[in-house]
Amino acid sequence: MLKKAVKIAWPAVLESFFVSLAGMIDTMMVATMGSYAVAAVGLTTQPKFIGLAVFFAINVAVSAIVARRKGEERQEGANEALLTALLLTLALCVLVTVLSIAAAQPLMRLAGSNADTHKAAVDYFRIIMGGTIFSVISLVINAAQRGSGNTRVAMYTNVTSSIVNVLFNYLLIGGNLGFPALGVRGAALATVLGTVVAMFMSIASLFQKTSYIRMEYLIGPRRVRATKQVFARIMQIGSTLLVENVAMRVGFVATAVLAARLGTDEFAAHNVGMNILGLAFSFADGMQVAAVALTGEALGAGRKQQAMEYGRICQHIGFGISVVLSAALLLGGRWFYGLYFSEPHIIEMGVLISRFTTIIVLLQISQVIFSGCLRAAGDVRYALFASLISVTLIRTVVTWVLVSVVGLGLAGVWLGVLSDQASRFTLMGIRFRQGKWVDLKL
């Protein structure tokens, strides 16, 4: 079981790591234009994720359903889930893209933009959201592939996409090798070009004969149809996940806005801290992918005890990774921030943030894996409850009190993040160990 868990997990972990690493490199390249550019790009993060929340919800639902259908040995049912999700995704993408581009100005003001960051943030956001169609198609196909246990497809597509992104960052941000110097807009275009490549690679994966999710079920002789029953299943899981995602973003946006109000330099340091934390999250996300695929398949086959054991194995691997990452952050915080900034006062802010991330990663990876097991079983209502309590309530209130009332500045912001992760770790861990989630039907 450990061997199987590692086999499925390592491509997902590697994929998430390289995507996160590309994001860090992206920020480093943007940082060459100054702290205002880092802050401007950081302002778009939470509005972008709010726009993509519905697609993330659909993707988690698809992974869980496909994993169950594979355990039940119902290949047509797994492909029905992908087809239904694809049609739903395309319809929603048109709406989200139009609304995001039209509302870019007020969204950036709401996110905390000021005179030196507003225009750059609006330009970046409009370009990123204008290319949503490419990323969401890739995301939904990769979600189905992951659910079937094929985590290598997502690894290849996203690693290649990240390389393309970094390459065009070099060409378009500063204007190298005869390309125009587009600054922040160049960084956004580079990201979109990376998603275009990822989309074509994801579609190509459906033509592989060894793939459990295949094109012949979508448009070929064995074509399946999108059904109301599958749509209802996706909505059953996805609607709760959407509410959870939006509720979580309330806490994340509140944190970002409070950090932005501290000043451009402070917010730039905070944004890099979130990048570093995102790198740690990439390992959690990869292990969560393995947990969803393995526990979902086991539950589909009626092996409840095996599902519990796979969850424990994934959590133990994740905790081992988190210990290594925590030590690296404790010892290398100053070095990390020195890669982004030369100003001593910003680097000192970074050292402070790194101390908090040292503790946070120990909690984050485990709680994300527990959450993946619950979602694979369809226990999405509890995950919503945990997020409402931890992110929307505890994180928002603690951050606001410590920053706006007590006046702790960045320390207050990151104590809020720590309070969120600690409460989610506790709530998710208790639910996982109770074991009731293995009895749910999906």
Beta strands, then each sheet from edge to edge (+ up, - down):
end
